[in-house]
Amino acid sequence: MVVEIEVTPTRNEHSIVFRLNLKLIPPGTGLSFANPQSADSHPLARALFQVKGVVSVWIIGDEIQVTKDEKVRWGSVKPRIIEVIRANANPA
């Protein structure tokens, strides 16, 4: 299955929502990762923290909200985040 990703800005200029065409976790549940150490047990979140500039990850259903460091531009991290999602997204 090809992972399709829709990118949606949020009210916070440092956060973006990546909506996928597959459920990552069961509906009604959410996973919040405030730092790389908190993502040790989740392969996708752990991989996203490998992207320089990612400071937090939140996963709910078919969405991943990523927050970047304010000193980093989306143009430099967004393509890498999409690559990581496509390589590591597994359905619930």
C-alpha positions as CSV (number, residue, x, y, z in Angstrom):
1,M,0.0,0.0,0.0
2,V,1.3,3.4,-1.0
3,V,1.2,5.8,2.0
4,E,-0.5,9.0,1.0
5,I,0.2,12.1,3.1
6,E,-1.8,15.3,3.3
7,V,0.1,18.2,5.1
8,T,-2.0,20.7,7.0
9,P,-0.7,23.7,8.9
10,T,-1.9,24.4,12.5
11,R,-2.3,27.6,14.5
12,N,1.2,27.1,15.8
13,E,3.6,28.0,13.0
14,H,6.1,25.4,14.4
15,S,3.6,22.5,14.2
16,I,2.2,20.7,11.2
17,V,-0.3,17.8,10.9
18,F,0.5,15.0,8.5
19,R,-2.7,13.0,7.7
20,L,-2.2,9.5,6.3
21,N,-4.5,7.2,4.3
22,L,-4.1,4.6,7.1
23,K,-4.8,4.3,10.8
24,L,-1.6,4.3,12.8
25,I,-3.3,3.6,16.2
26,P,-6.9,2.7,17.1
27,P,-9.5,5.5,17.0
28,G,-10.0,7.4,20.2
29,T,-6.4,6.8,21.4
30,G,-3.4,9.1,21.2
31,L,0.3,8.9,21.8
32,S,2.4,11.9,22.8
33,F,6.2,12.0,22.6
34,A,7.7,15.1,24.2
35,N,11.3,14.1,23.6
36,P,13.4,11.4,21.9
37,Q,13.6,9.3,25.1
38,S,9.8,9.0,25.4
39,A,9.7,7.6,21.8
40,D,12.1,4.6,22.5
41,S,9.2,2.1,22.4
42,H,7.6,3.5,19.2
43,P,9.5,2.9,15.9
44,L,7.8,5.7,13.9
45,A,8.1,8.3,16.6
46,R,11.7,7.3,17.3
47,A,12.5,7.6,13.6
48,L,10.9,11.1,13.4
49,F,13.1,12.3,16.3
50,Q,16.1,11.3,14.1
51,V,15.2,14.3,11.8
52,K,17.2,17.2,13.0
53,G,14.9,19.9,14.3
54,V,11.9,17.7,15.5
55,V,11.1,18.5,19.1
56,S,7.8,16.7,19.7
57,V,5.5,14.1,18.0
58,W,1.8,13.4,18.6
59,I,0.0,10.5,16.9
60,I,-3.7,10.0,16.9
61,G,-5.6,7.7,14.5
62,D,-4.4,8.6,11.0
63,E,-2.6,11.8,12.0
64,I,0.9,12.8,13.1
65,Q,1.5,16.2,14.5
66,V,5.1,17.2,14.4
67,T,6.5,20.3,16.2
68,K,9.9,21.6,15.0
69,D,12.5,23.8,16.7
70,E,11.7,27.4,16.1
71,K,15.2,27.9,14.6
72,V,14.6,25.4,11.9
73,R,12.7,26.1,8.6
74,W,9.9,23.7,7.5
75,G,11.5,23.7,4.0
76,S,14.5,21.8,5.4
77,V,12.7,19.3,7.6
78,K,9.3,18.6,6.0
79,P,10.6,16.5,3.1
80,R,12.7,14.4,5.5
81,I,9.7,13.9,7.8
82,I,7.5,12.7,4.9
83,E,10.3,10.3,3.9
84,V,10.5,8.9,7.4
85,I,6.7,8.6,7.6
86,R,6.5,6.7,4.3
87,A,9.4,4.4,5.4
88,N,8.1,3.7,8.9
89,A,4.3,4.0,8.9
90,N,2.6,0.7,9.8
91,P,-1.2,0.4,10.1
92,A,-2.8,-0.3,13.5
